[in-house]
Amino acid sequence: MGMHADKDERSRAPVVSLSLGSACVFRFGNAESRGRPWHDVALESGDLFVFGGEARLAFHGVMKTVPAAERPDIGLPAGRLNITLRESGLT
């Protein structure tokens, strides 16, 4: 998923993102634009990435995945699965 910001949500509760399967490069930027400054973070299977407060509005996204061997330990034959938990504040 390319760079995006979750600005339509009312809640500023932290976002919790769990990566499973193939590793990826996750880009975490700023709240003003998709441009710099940003930080690229390598996420491996089982990694959690949590962001909240002012960072809740930052642009973020997966820039690329890194193909990996099969991951039978998590029941995923190939690819990457991301589980994201968030409170939207919408009713």
PyMOL Python script that loads the backbone (N, CA, C, O; Angstrom):
from pymol import cmd

cmd.read_pdbstr("""\
ATOM      1  N   MET A   1       0.849  -1.159   0.000  1.00  0.00           N
ATOM      2  CA  MET A   1       0.000   0.000   0.000  1.00  0.00           C
ATOM      3  C   MET A   1       0.900   1.228   0.000  1.00  0.00           C
ATOM      4  O   MET A   1       1.832   1.317   0.799  1.00  0.00           O
ATOM      5  N   GLY A   2       0.628   2.161  -0.878  1.00  0.00           N
ATOM      6  CA  GLY A   2       1.446   3.361  -0.978  1.00  0.00           C
ATOM      7  C   GLY A   2       1.232   4.314   0.185  1.00  0.00           C
ATOM      8  O   GLY A   2       0.422   4.058   1.076  1.00  0.00           O
ATOM      9  N   MET A   3       1.959   5.399   0.165  1.00  0.00           N
ATOM     10  CA  MET A   3       1.900   6.392   1.234  1.00  0.00           C
ATOM     11  C   MET A   3       0.487   6.968   1.355  1.00  0.00           C
ATOM     12  O   MET A   3      -0.109   7.402   0.370  1.00  0.00           O
ATOM     13  N   HIS A   4      -0.026   6.960   2.568  1.00  0.00           N
ATOM     14  CA  HIS A   4      -1.337   7.517   2.856  1.00  0.00           C
ATOM     15  C   HIS A   4      -1.365   7.963   4.311  1.00  0.00           C
ATOM     16  O   HIS A   4      -0.512   7.572   5.107  1.00  0.00           O
ATOM     17  N   ALA A   5      -2.340   8.773   4.645  1.00  0.00           N
ATOM     18  CA  ALA A   5      -2.548   9.213   6.023  1.00  0.00           C
ATOM     19  C   ALA A   5      -3.994   8.919   6.392  1.00  0.00           C
ATOM     20  O   ALA A   5      -4.889   9.016   5.552  1.00  0.00           O
ATOM     21  N   ASP A   6      -4.217   8.565   7.633  1.00  0.00           N
ATOM     22  CA  ASP A   6      -5.555   8.229   8.110  1.00  0.00           C
ATOM     23  C   ASP A   6      -6.223   9.464   8.713  1.00  0.00           C
ATOM     24  O   ASP A   6      -6.538   9.484   9.903  1.00  0.00           O
ATOM     25  N   LYS A   7      -6.434  10.479   7.902  1.00  0.00           N
ATOM     26  CA  LYS A   7      -6.941  11.757   8.398  1.00  0.00           C
ATOM     27  C   LYS A   7      -8.459  11.820   8.504  1.00  0.00           C
ATOM     28  O   LYS A   7      -8.991  12.786   9.051  1.00  0.00           O
ATOM     29  N   ASP A   8      -9.172  10.811   7.994  1.00  0.00           N
ATOM     30  CA  ASP A   8     -10.623  10.815   8.060  1.00  0.00           C
ATOM     31  C   ASP A   8     -11.150  10.250   9.374  1.00  0.00           C
ATOM     32  O   ASP A   8     -12.349  10.315   9.646  1.00  0.00           O
ATOM     33  N   GLU A   9     -10.273   9.706  10.172  1.00  0.00           N
ATOM     34  CA  GLU A   9     -10.676   9.112  11.429  1.00  0.00           C
ATOM     35  C   GLU A   9     -10.617  10.141  12.540  1.00  0.00           C
ATOM     36  O   GLU A   9      -9.707  10.969  12.573  1.00  0.00           O
ATOM     37  N   ARG A  10     -11.575  10.095  13.445  1.00  0.00           N
ATOM     38  CA  ARG A  10     -11.644  11.079  14.526  1.00  0.00           C
ATOM     39  C   ARG A  10     -10.739  10.724  15.706  1.00  0.00           C
ATOM     40  O   ARG A  10     -10.256  11.604  16.418  1.00  0.00           O
ATOM     41  N   SER A  11     -10.519   9.439  15.899  1.00  0.00           N
ATOM     42  CA  SER A  11      -9.743   8.991  17.041  1.00  0.00           C
ATOM     43  C   SER A  11      -8.254   9.225  16.820  1.00  0.00           C
ATOM     44  O   SER A  11      -7.754   9.091  15.703  1.00  0.00           O
ATOM     45  N   ARG A  12      -7.566   9.569  17.871  1.00  0.00           N
ATOM     46  CA  ARG A  12      -6.107   9.680  17.839  1.00  0.00           C
ATOM     47  C   ARG A  12      -5.484   8.562  18.662  1.00  0.00           C
ATOM     48  O   ARG A  12      -4.308   8.618  19.020  1.00  0.00           O
ATOM     49  N   ALA A  13      -6.298   7.535  18.960  1.00  0.00           N
ATOM     50  CA  ALA A  13      -5.767   6.361  19.663  1.00  0.00           C
ATOM     51  C   ALA A  13      -4.702   5.715  18.781  1.00  0.00           C
ATOM     52  O   ALA A  13      -4.792   5.789  17.555  1.00  0.00           O
ATOM     53  N   PRO A  14      -3.710   5.091  19.376  1.00  0.00           N
ATOM     54  CA  PRO A  14      -2.630   4.486  18.583  1.00  0.00           C
ATOM     55  C   PRO A  14      -3.123   3.452  17.577  1.00  0.00           C
ATOM     56  O   PRO A  14      -4.129   2.776  17.792  1.00  0.00           O
ATOM     57  N   VAL A  15      -2.392   3.349  16.484  1.00  0.00           N
ATOM     58  CA  VAL A  15      -2.590   2.298  15.486  1.00  0.00           C
ATOM     59  C   VAL A  15      -1.574   1.213  15.802  1.00  0.00           C
ATOM     60  O   VAL A  15      -0.402   1.502  16.045  1.00  0.00           O
ATOM     61  N   VAL A  16      -2.022  -0.034  15.799  1.00  0.00           N
ATOM     62  CA  VAL A  16      -1.150  -1.173  16.048  1.00  0.00           C
ATOM     63  C   VAL A  16      -1.147  -2.022  14.789  1.00  0.00           C
ATOM     64  O   VAL A  16      -2.200  -2.470  14.338  1.00  0.00           O
ATOM     65  N   SER A  17       0.035  -2.246  14.219  1.00  0.00           N
ATOM     66  CA  SER A  17       0.172  -2.982  12.969  1.00  0.00           C
ATOM     67  C   SER A  17       1.070  -4.196  13.200  1.00  0.00           C
ATOM     68  O   SER A  17       2.208  -4.059  13.650  1.00  0.00           O
ATOM     69  N   LEU A  18       0.550  -5.385  12.887  1.00  0.00           N
ATOM     70  CA  LEU A  18       1.294  -6.636  13.046  1.00  0.00           C
ATOM     71  C   LEU A  18       1.634  -7.182  11.671  1.00  0.00           C
ATOM     72  O   LEU A  18       0.741  -7.393  10.850  1.00  0.00           O
ATOM     73  N   SER A  19       2.913  -7.413  11.407  1.00  0.00           N
ATOM     74  CA  SER A  19       3.380  -7.968  10.134  1.00  0.00           C
ATOM     75  C   SER A  19       3.616  -9.464  10.276  1.00  0.00           C
ATOM     76  O   SER A  19       4.227  -9.920  11.243  1.00  0.00           O
ATOM     77  N   LEU A  20       3.123 -10.225   9.297  1.00  0.00           N
ATOM     78  CA  LEU A  20       3.329 -11.669   9.260  1.00  0.00           C
ATOM     79  C   LEU A  20       3.770 -12.067   7.862  1.00  0.00           C
ATOM     80  O   LEU A  20       3.296 -11.500   6.878  1.00  0.00           O
ATOM     81  N   GLY A  21       4.666 -13.029   7.766  1.00  0.00           N
ATOM     82  CA  GLY A  21       5.120 -13.504   6.462  1.00  0.00           C
ATOM     83  C   GLY A  21       6.348 -12.769   5.976  1.00  0.00           C
ATOM     84  O   GLY A  21       7.270 -12.502   6.747  1.00  0.00           O
ATOM     85  N   SER A  22       6.358 -12.442   4.692  1.00  0.00           N
ATOM     86  CA  SER A  22       7.521 -11.794   4.082  1.00  0.00           C
ATOM     87  C   SER A  22       7.858 -10.474   4.761  1.00  0.00           C
ATOM     88  O   SER A  22       6.976  -9.754   5.227  1.00  0.00           O
ATOM     89  N   ALA A  23       9.146 -10.174   4.806  1.00  0.00           N
ATOM     90  CA  ALA A  23       9.602  -8.890   5.341  1.00  0.00           C
ATOM     91  C   ALA A  23       9.179  -7.772   4.391  1.00  0.00           C
ATOM     92  O   ALA A  23       8.862  -8.021   3.228  1.00  0.00           O
ATOM     93  N   CYS A  24       9.177  -6.550   4.892  1.00  0.00           N
ATOM     94  CA  CYS A  24       8.835  -5.409   4.050  1.00  0.00           C
ATOM     95  C   CYS A  24       9.603  -4.176   4.495  1.00  0.00           C
ATOM     96  O   CYS A  24      10.195  -4.143   5.573  1.00  0.00           O
ATOM     97  N   VAL A  25       9.578  -3.168   3.640  1.00  0.00           N
ATOM     98  CA  VAL A  25      10.113  -1.851   3.987  1.00  0.00           C
ATOM     99  C   VAL A  25       8.910  -0.955   4.209  1.00  0.00           C
ATOM    100  O   VAL A  25       8.155  -0.665   3.281  1.00  0.00           O
ATOM    101  N   PHE A  26       8.739  -0.516   5.456  1.00  0.00           N
ATOM    102  CA  PHE A  26       7.637   0.342   5.854  1.00  0.00           C
ATOM    103  C   PHE A  26       8.166   1.768   5.961  1.00  0.00           C
ATOM    104  O   PHE A  26       9.118   2.028   6.698  1.00  0.00           O
ATOM    105  N   ARG A  27       7.554   2.679   5.234  1.00  0.00           N
ATOM    106  CA  ARG A  27       7.988   4.086   5.268  1.00  0.00           C
ATOM    107  C   ARG A  27       7.058   4.858   6.181  1.00  0.00           C
ATOM    108  O   ARG A  27       5.842   4.869   5.987  1.00  0.00           O
ATOM    109  N   PHE A  28       7.647   5.509   7.186  1.00  0.00           N
ATOM    110  CA  PHE A  28       6.895   6.325   8.135  1.00  0.00           C
ATOM    111  C   PHE A  28       7.345   7.763   7.976  1.00  0.00           C
ATOM    112  O   PHE A  28       8.502   8.098   8.229  1.00  0.00           O
ATOM    113  N   GLY A  29       6.417   8.613   7.552  1.00  0.00           N
ATOM    114  CA  GLY A  29       6.764   9.988   7.215  1.00  0.00           C
ATOM    115  C   GLY A  29       6.276  11.020   8.204  1.00  0.00           C
ATOM    116  O   GLY A  29       6.235  10.789   9.412  1.00  0.00           O
ATOM    117  N   ASN A  30       5.909  12.161   7.661  1.00  0.00           N
ATOM    118  CA  ASN A  30       5.455  13.288   8.469  1.00  0.00           C
ATOM    119  C   ASN A  30       3.977  13.536   8.196  1.00  0.00           C
ATOM    120  O   ASN A  30       3.399  12.925   7.297  1.00  0.00           O
ATOM    121  N   ALA A  31       3.367  14.428   8.965  1.00  0.00           N
ATOM    122  CA  ALA A  31       1.927  14.677   8.844  1.00  0.00           C
ATOM    123  C   ALA A  31       1.585  15.716   7.780  1.00  0.00           C
ATOM    124  O   ALA A  31       0.412  15.875   7.443  1.00  0.00           O
ATOM    125  N   GLU A  32       2.569  16.421   7.246  1.00  0.00           N
ATOM    126  CA  GLU A  32       2.295  17.500   6.300  1.00  0.00           C
ATOM    127  C   GLU A  32       2.191  17.026   4.848  1.00  0.00           C
ATOM    128  O   GLU A  32       1.340  17.509   4.102  1.00  0.00           O
ATOM    129  N   SER A  33       3.044  16.091   4.445  1.00  0.00           N
ATOM    130  CA  SER A  33       3.066  15.669   3.042  1.00  0.00           C
ATOM    131  C   SER A  33       3.686  14.282   2.919  1.00  0.00           C
ATOM    132  O   SER A  33       4.208  13.726   3.885  1.00  0.00           O
ATOM    133  N   ARG A  34       3.614  13.739   1.703  1.00  0.00           N
ATOM    134  CA  ARG A  34       4.249  12.451   1.431  1.00  0.00           C
ATOM    135  C   ARG A  34       5.765  12.577   1.277  1.00  0.00           C
ATOM    136  O   ARG A  34       6.478  11.575   1.221  1.00  0.00           O
ATOM    137  N   GLY A  35       6.243  13.808   1.209  1.00  0.00           N
ATOM    138  CA  GLY A  35       7.674  14.040   1.019  1.00  0.00           C
ATOM    139  C   GLY A  35       8.472  13.881   2.297  1.00  0.00           C
ATOM    140  O   GLY A  35       7.939  13.535   3.352  1.00  0.00           O
ATOM    141  N   ARG A  36       9.751  14.140   2.174  1.00  0.00           N
ATOM    142  CA  ARG A  36      10.653  14.044   3.321  1.00  0.00           C
ATOM    143  C   ARG A  36      10.300  15.067   4.380  1.00  0.00           C
ATOM    144  O   ARG A  36       9.710  16.098   4.056  1.00  0.00           O
ATOM    145  N   PRO A  37      10.636  14.821   5.620  1.00  0.00           N
ATOM    146  CA  PRO A  37      11.424  13.693   6.117  1.00  0.00           C
ATOM    147  C   PRO A  37      10.569  12.440   6.328  1.00  0.00           C
ATOM    148  O   PRO A  37       9.380  12.522   6.633  1.00  0.00           O
ATOM    149  N   TRP A  38      11.200  11.293   6.159  1.00  0.00           N
ATOM    150  CA  TRP A  38      10.582  10.015   6.461  1.00  0.00           C
ATOM    151  C   TRP A  38      11.666   9.065   6.948  1.00  0.00           C
ATOM    152  O   TRP A  38      12.861   9.331   6.822  1.00  0.00           O
ATOM    153  N   HIS A  39      11.213   7.960   7.502  1.00  0.00           N
ATOM    154  CA  HIS A  39      12.120   6.909   7.970  1.00  0.00           C
ATOM    155  C   HIS A  39      11.657   5.594   7.371  1.00  0.00           C
ATOM    156  O   HIS A  39      10.478   5.254   7.467  1.00  0.00           O
ATOM    157  N   ASP A  40      12.564   4.852   6.756  1.00  0.00           N
ATOM    158  CA  ASP A  40      12.265   3.513   6.259  1.00  0.00           C
ATOM    159  C   ASP A  40      12.637   2.510   7.342  1.00  0.00           C
ATOM    160  O   ASP A  40      13.748   2.524   7.872  1.00  0.00           O
ATOM    161  N   VAL A  41      11.682   1.637   7.660  1.00  0.00           N
ATOM    162  CA  VAL A  41      11.857   0.656   8.727  1.00  0.00           C
ATOM    163  C   VAL A  41      11.673  -0.737   8.136  1.00  0.00           C
ATOM    164  O   VAL A  41      10.667  -1.005   7.479  1.00  0.00           O
ATOM    165  N   ALA A  42      12.626  -1.614   8.361  1.00  0.00           N
ATOM    166  CA  ALA A  42      12.503  -3.008   7.919  1.00  0.00           C
ATOM    167  C   ALA A  42      11.642  -3.748   8.938  1.00  0.00           C
ATOM    168  O   ALA A  42      11.971  -3.791  10.123  1.00  0.00           O
ATOM    169  N   LEU A  43      10.541  -4.327   8.471  1.00  0.00           N
ATOM    170  CA  LEU A  43       9.669  -5.107   9.348  1.00  0.00           C
ATOM    171  C   LEU A  43       9.755  -6.572   8.962  1.00  0.00           C
ATOM    172  O   LEU A  43       9.595  -6.925   7.794  1.00  0.00           O
ATOM    173  N   GLU A  44      10.006  -7.416   9.942  1.00  0.00           N
ATOM    174  CA  GLU A  44      10.082  -8.863   9.758  1.00  0.00           C
ATOM    175  C   GLU A  44       8.784  -9.486  10.260  1.00  0.00           C
ATOM    176  O   GLU A  44       7.984  -8.830  10.927  1.00  0.00           O
ATOM    177  N   SER A  45       8.587 -10.748   9.935  1.00  0.00           N
ATOM    178  CA  SER A  45       7.409 -11.458  10.407  1.00  0.00           C
ATOM    179  C   SER A  45       7.371 -11.454  11.931  1.00  0.00           C
ATOM    180  O   SER A  45       8.351 -11.809  12.586  1.00  0.00           O
ATOM    181  N   GLY A  46       6.243 -11.054  12.483  1.00  0.00           N
ATOM    182  CA  GLY A  46       6.075 -10.989  13.935  1.00  0.00           C
ATOM    183  C   GLY A  46       6.313  -9.622  14.527  1.00  0.00           C
ATOM    184  O   GLY A  46       6.065  -9.413  15.714  1.00  0.00           O
ATOM    185  N   ASP A  47       6.797  -8.673  13.716  1.00  0.00           N
ATOM    186  CA  ASP A  47       7.052  -7.324  14.226  1.00  0.00           C
ATOM    187  C   ASP A  47       5.753  -6.543  14.401  1.00  0.00           C
ATOM    188  O   ASP A  47       4.824  -6.661  13.602  1.00  0.00           O
ATOM    189  N   LEU A  48       5.710  -5.747  15.462  1.00  0.00           N
ATOM    190  CA  LEU A  48       4.625  -4.795  15.708  1.00  0.00           C
ATOM    191  C   LEU A  48       5.147  -3.394  15.459  1.00  0.00           C
ATOM    192  O   LEU A  48       6.276  -3.072  15.831  1.00  0.00           O
ATOM    193  N   PHE A  49       4.323  -2.551  14.826  1.00  0.00           N
ATOM    194  CA  PHE A  49       4.663  -1.141  14.662  1.00  0.00           C
ATOM    195  C   PHE A  49       3.483  -0.373  15.232  1.00  0.00           C
ATOM    196  O   PHE A  49       2.349  -0.564  14.791  1.00  0.00           O
ATOM    197  N   VAL A  50       3.734   0.492  16.207  1.00  0.00           N
ATOM    198  CA  VAL A  50       2.680   1.232  16.893  1.00  0.00           C
ATOM    199  C   VAL A  50       2.944   2.718  16.738  1.00  0.00           C
ATOM    200  O   VAL A  50       4.058   3.187  16.972  1.00  0.00           O
ATOM    201  N   PHE A  51       1.899   3.470  16.335  1.00  0.00           N
ATOM    202  CA  PHE A  51       2.050   4.922  16.285  1.00  0.00           C
ATOM    203  C   PHE A  51       0.755   5.602  16.701  1.00  0.00           C
ATOM    204  O   PHE A  51      -0.337   5.178  16.322  1.00  0.00           O
ATOM    205  N   GLY A  52       0.896   6.667  17.490  1.00  0.00           N
ATOM    206  CA  GLY A  52      -0.256   7.391  18.014  1.00  0.00           C
ATOM    207  C   GLY A  52       0.100   8.832  18.293  1.00  0.00           C
ATOM    208  O   GLY A  52       1.173   9.300  17.911  1.00  0.00           O
ATOM    209  N   GLY A  53      -0.797   9.536  18.958  1.00  0.00           N
ATOM    210  CA  GLY A  53      -0.591  10.952  19.239  1.00  0.00           C
ATOM    211  C   GLY A  53      -0.467  11.738  17.947  1.00  0.00           C
ATOM    212  O   GLY A  53      -1.211  11.487  16.998  1.00  0.00           O
ATOM    213  N   GLU A  54       0.455  12.682  17.894  1.00  0.00           N
ATOM    214  CA  GLU A  54       0.660  13.472  16.678  1.00  0.00           C
ATOM    215  C   GLU A  54       1.079  12.593  15.507  1.00  0.00           C
ATOM    216  O   GLU A  54       0.734  12.881  14.361  1.00  0.00           O
ATOM    217  N   ALA A  55       1.819  11.525  15.786  1.00  0.00           N
ATOM    218  CA  ALA A  55       2.282  10.623  14.729  1.00  0.00           C
ATOM    219  C   ALA A  55       1.126   9.862  14.083  1.00  0.00           C
ATOM    220  O   ALA A  55       1.291   9.300  13.000  1.00  0.00           O
ATOM    221  N   ARG A  56      -0.037   9.836  14.727  1.00  0.00           N
ATOM    222  CA  ARG A  56      -1.214   9.135  14.194  1.00  0.00           C
ATOM    223  C   ARG A  56      -1.606   9.679  12.822  1.00  0.00           C
ATOM    224  O   ARG A  56      -2.198   8.955  12.022  1.00  0.00           O
ATOM    225  N   LEU A  57      -1.288  10.935  12.540  1.00  0.00           N
ATOM    226  CA  LEU A  57      -1.663  11.578  11.276  1.00  0.00           C
ATOM    227  C   LEU A  57      -0.552  11.530  10.228  1.00  0.00           C
ATOM    228  O   LEU A  57      -0.701  12.101   9.147  1.00  0.00           O
ATOM    229  N   ALA A  58       0.538  10.869  10.527  1.00  0.00           N
ATOM    230  CA  ALA A  58       1.672  10.829   9.599  1.00  0.00           C
ATOM    231  C   ALA A  58       1.353   9.976   8.370  1.00  0.00           C
ATOM    232  O   ALA A  58       0.624   8.988   8.456  1.00  0.00           O
ATOM    233  N   PHE A  59       1.907  10.372   7.239  1.00  0.00           N
ATOM    234  CA  PHE A  59       1.824   9.552   6.030  1.00  0.00           C
ATOM    235  C   PHE A  59       2.675   8.306   6.258  1.00  0.00           C
ATOM    236  O   PHE A  59       3.748   8.377   6.856  1.00  0.00           O
ATOM    237  N   HIS A  60       2.185   7.167   5.776  1.00  0.00           N
ATOM    238  CA  HIS A  60       2.881   5.903   5.979  1.00  0.00           C
ATOM    239  C   HIS A  60       2.451   4.913   4.900  1.00  0.00           C
ATOM    240  O   HIS A  60       1.397   5.076   4.286  1.00  0.00           O
ATOM    241  N   GLY A  61       3.266   3.894   4.675  1.00  0.00           N
ATOM    242  CA  GLY A  61       2.921   2.867   3.701  1.00  0.00           C
ATOM    243  C   GLY A  61       4.055   1.886   3.491  1.00  0.00           C
ATOM    244  O   GLY A  61       5.187   2.121   3.914  1.00  0.00           O
ATOM    245  N   VAL A  62       3.736   0.781   2.828  1.00  0.00           N
ATOM    246  CA  VAL A  62       4.725  -0.240   2.512  1.00  0.00           C
ATOM    247  C   VAL A  62       5.318   0.069   1.146  1.00  0.00           C
ATOM    248  O   VAL A  62       4.591   0.155   0.156  1.00  0.00           O
ATOM    249  N   MET A  63       6.625   0.235   1.087  1.00  0.00           N
ATOM    250  CA  MET A  63       7.308   0.570  -0.159  1.00  0.00           C
ATOM    251  C   MET A  63       7.626  -0.663  -0.986  1.00  0.00           C
ATOM    252  O   MET A  63       7.552  -0.634  -2.215  1.00  0.00           O
ATOM    253  N   LYS A  64       7.986  -1.761  -0.298  1.00  0.00           N
ATOM    254  CA  LYS A  64       8.254  -3.009  -1.022  1.00  0.00           C
ATOM    255  C   LYS A  64       8.238  -4.164  -0.041  1.00  0.00           C
ATOM    256  O   LYS A  64       8.453  -3.997   1.160  1.00  0.00           O
ATOM    257  N   THR A  65       7.976  -5.346  -0.592  1.00  0.00           N
ATOM    258  CA  THR A  65       8.095  -6.559   0.204  1.00  0.00           C
ATOM    259  C   THR A  65       9.341  -7.293  -0.250  1.00  0.00           C
ATOM    260  O   THR A  65       9.809  -7.123  -1.376  1.00  0.00           O
ATOM    261  N   VAL A  66       9.863  -8.100   0.633  1.00  0.00           N
ATOM    262  CA  VAL A  66      11.062  -8.880   0.353  1.00  0.00           C
ATOM    263  C   VAL A  66      10.640 -10.339   0.303  1.00  0.00           C
ATOM    264  O   VAL A  66      10.301 -10.920   1.334  1.00  0.00           O
ATOM    265  N   PRO A  67      10.657 -10.944  -0.893  1.00  0.00           N
ATOM    266  CA  PRO A  67      10.224 -12.337  -0.992  1.00  0.00           C
ATOM    267  C   PRO A  67      11.006 -13.224  -0.031  1.00  0.00           C
ATOM    268  O   PRO A  67      12.216 -13.076   0.138  1.00  0.00           O
ATOM    269  N   ALA A  68      10.290 -14.136   0.584  1.00  0.00           N
ATOM    270  CA  ALA A  68      10.921 -15.025   1.564  1.00  0.00           C
ATOM    271  C   ALA A  68      10.506 -16.462   1.285  1.00  0.00           C
ATOM    272  O   ALA A  68       9.606 -16.729   0.489  1.00  0.00           O
ATOM    273  N   ALA A  69      11.166 -17.348   1.943  1.00  0.00           N
ATOM    274  CA  ALA A  69      10.803 -18.762   1.855  1.00  0.00           C
ATOM    275  C   ALA A  69       9.429 -18.961   2.487  1.00  0.00           C
ATOM    276  O   ALA A  69       8.916 -18.068   3.162  1.00  0.00           O
ATOM    277  N   GLU A  70       8.843 -20.121   2.270  1.00  0.00           N
ATOM    278  CA  GLU A  70       7.542 -20.412   2.861  1.00  0.00           C
ATOM    279  C   GLU A  70       7.616 -20.262   4.376  1.00  0.00           C
ATOM    280  O   GLU A  70       8.657 -20.500   4.987  1.00  0.00           O
ATOM    281  N   ARG A  71       6.495 -19.866   4.968  1.00  0.00           N
ATOM    282  CA  ARG A  71       6.414 -19.670   6.413  1.00  0.00           C
ATOM    283  C   ARG A  71       5.372 -20.598   7.015  1.00  0.00           C
ATOM    284  O   ARG A  71       4.336 -20.135   7.490  1.00  0.00           O
ATOM    285  N   PRO A  72       5.633 -21.916   7.003  1.00  0.00           N
ATOM    286  CA  PRO A  72       4.632 -22.833   7.549  1.00  0.00           C
ATOM    287  C   PRO A  72       4.388 -22.613   9.034  1.00  0.00           C
ATOM    288  O   PRO A  72       3.348 -23.018   9.552  1.00  0.00           O
ATOM    289  N   ASP A  73       5.338 -21.972   9.733  1.00  0.00           N
ATOM    290  CA  ASP A  73       5.180 -21.731  11.166  1.00  0.00           C
ATOM    291  C   ASP A  73       4.020 -20.789  11.475  1.00  0.00           C
ATOM    292  O   ASP A  73       3.510 -20.779  12.595  1.00  0.00           O
ATOM    293  N   ILE A  74       3.602 -19.998  10.485  1.00  0.00           N
ATOM    294  CA  ILE A  74       2.467 -19.098  10.709  1.00  0.00           C
ATOM    295  C   ILE A  74       1.294 -19.438   9.799  1.00  0.00           C
ATOM    296  O   ILE A  74       0.294 -18.721   9.782  1.00  0.00           O
ATOM    297  N   GLY A  75       1.410 -20.525   9.045  1.00  0.00           N
ATOM    298  CA  GLY A  75       0.315 -20.950   8.191  1.00  0.00           C
ATOM    299  C   GLY A  75       0.155 -20.135   6.924  1.00  0.00           C
ATOM    300  O   GLY A  75      -0.909 -20.162   6.306  1.00  0.00           O
ATOM    301  N   LEU A  76       1.180 -19.416   6.528  1.00  0.00           N
ATOM    302  CA  LEU A  76       1.138 -18.591   5.324  1.00  0.00           C
ATOM    303  C   LEU A  76       2.134 -19.162   4.321  1.00  0.00           C
ATOM    304  O   LEU A  76       3.339 -19.124   4.569  1.00  0.00           O
ATOM    305  N   PRO A  77       1.657 -19.690   3.188  1.00  0.00           N
ATOM    306  CA  PRO A  77       2.576 -20.335   2.243  1.00  0.00           C
ATOM    307  C   PRO A  77       3.547 -19.353   1.591  1.00  0.00           C
ATOM    308  O   PRO A  77       4.681 -19.727   1.290  1.00  0.00           O
ATOM    309  N   ALA A  78       3.137 -18.130   1.372  1.00  0.00           N
ATOM    310  CA  ALA A  78       4.010 -17.113   0.759  1.00  0.00           C
ATOM    311  C   ALA A  78       3.350 -15.753   0.937  1.00  0.00           C
ATOM    312  O   ALA A  78       2.175 -15.666   1.292  1.00  0.00           O
ATOM    313  N   GLY A  79       4.114 -14.693   0.689  1.00  0.00           N
ATOM    314  CA  GLY A  79       3.553 -13.341   0.755  1.00  0.00           C
ATOM    315  C   GLY A  79       3.568 -12.752   2.140  1.00  0.00           C
ATOM    316  O   GLY A  79       4.250 -13.241   3.040  1.00  0.00           O
ATOM    317  N   ARG A  80       2.804 -11.696   2.294  1.00  0.00           N
ATOM    318  CA  ARG A  80       2.795 -10.921   3.527  1.00  0.00           C
ATOM    319  C   ARG A  80       1.359 -10.653   3.941  1.00  0.00           C
ATOM    320  O   ARG A  80       0.490 -10.395   3.108  1.00  0.00           O
ATOM    321  N   LEU A  81       1.128 -10.720   5.235  1.00  0.00           N
ATOM    322  CA  LEU A  81      -0.174 -10.408   5.808  1.00  0.00           C
ATOM    323  C   LEU A  81       0.042  -9.347   6.861  1.00  0.00           C
ATOM    324  O   LEU A  81       0.929  -9.470   7.705  1.00  0.00           O
ATOM    325  N   ASN A  82      -0.772  -8.300   6.815  1.00  0.00           N
ATOM    326  CA  ASN A  82      -0.705  -7.249   7.821  1.00  0.00           C
ATOM    327  C   ASN A  82      -2.042  -7.188   8.536  1.00  0.00           C
ATOM    328  O   ASN A  82      -3.097  -7.136   7.905  1.00  0.00           O
ATOM    329  N   ILE A  83      -1.985  -7.195   9.842  1.00  0.00           N
ATOM    330  CA  ILE A  83      -3.191  -7.038  10.669  1.00  0.00           C
ATOM    331  C   ILE A  83      -3.069  -5.691  11.355  1.00  0.00           C
ATOM    332  O   ILE A  83      -2.133  -5.455  12.118  1.00  0.00           O
ATOM    333  N   THR A  84      -4.018  -4.810  11.079  1.00  0.00           N
ATOM    334  CA  THR A  84      -3.988  -3.461  11.636  1.00  0.00           C
ATOM    335  C   THR A  84      -5.172  -3.283  12.571  1.00  0.00           C
ATOM    336  O   THR A  84      -6.315  -3.563  12.209  1.00  0.00           O
ATOM    337  N   LEU A  85      -4.885  -2.815  13.775  1.00  0.00           N
ATOM    338  CA  LEU A  85      -5.929  -2.522  14.771  1.00  0.00           C
ATOM    339  C   LEU A  85      -5.952  -1.027  14.992  1.00  0.00           C
ATOM    340  O   LEU A  85      -4.917  -0.410  15.244  1.00  0.00           O
ATOM    341  N   ARG A  86      -7.147  -0.441  14.897  1.00  0.00           N
ATOM    342  CA  ARG A  86      -7.290   0.999  15.089  1.00  0.00           C
ATOM    343  C   ARG A  86      -8.671   1.308  15.602  1.00  0.00           C
ATOM    344  O   ARG A  86      -9.611   0.545  15.380  1.00  0.00           O
ATOM    345  N   GLU A  87      -8.794   2.405  16.274  1.00  0.00           N
ATOM    346  CA  GLU A  87     -10.081   2.944  16.686  1.00  0.00           C
ATOM    347  C   GLU A  87     -10.373   4.126  15.781  1.00  0.00           C
ATOM    348  O   GLU A  87      -9.618   5.097  15.762  1.00  0.00           O
ATOM    349  N   SER A  88     -11.461   4.051  15.033  1.00  0.00           N
ATOM    350  CA  SER A  88     -11.748   5.107  14.051  1.00  0.00           C
ATOM    351  C   SER A  88     -12.400   6.327  14.696  1.00  0.00           C
ATOM    352  O   SER A  88     -12.180   7.453  14.251  1.00  0.00           O
ATOM    353  N   GLY A  89     -13.202   6.114  15.742  1.00  0.00           N
ATOM    354  CA  GLY A  89     -13.937   7.212  16.331  1.00  0.00           C
ATOM    355  C   GLY A  89     -15.199   7.549  15.556  1.00  0.00           C
ATOM    356  O   GLY A  89     -15.937   8.463  15.923  1.00  0.00           O
ATOM    357  N   LEU A  90     -15.446   6.806  14.478  1.00  0.00           N
ATOM    358  CA  LEU A  90     -16.644   7.035  13.658  1.00  0.00           C
ATOM    359  C   LEU A  90     -17.783   6.158  14.169  1.00  0.00           C
ATOM    360  O   LEU A  90     -17.553   5.062  14.680  1.00  0.00           O
ATOM    361  N   THR A  91     -18.988   6.642  14.030  1.00  0.00           N
ATOM    362  CA  THR A  91     -20.147   5.840  14.462  1.00  0.00           C
ATOM    363  C   THR A  91     -21.042   5.535  13.292  1.00  0.00           C
ATOM    364  O   THR A  91     -22.066   4.871  13.454  1.00  0.00           O
TER     365      THR A  91
END
""", "prot")
cmd.dss("prot")
cmd.show_as("cartoon", "prot")
cmd.util.cbc("prot")
cmd.orient("prot")
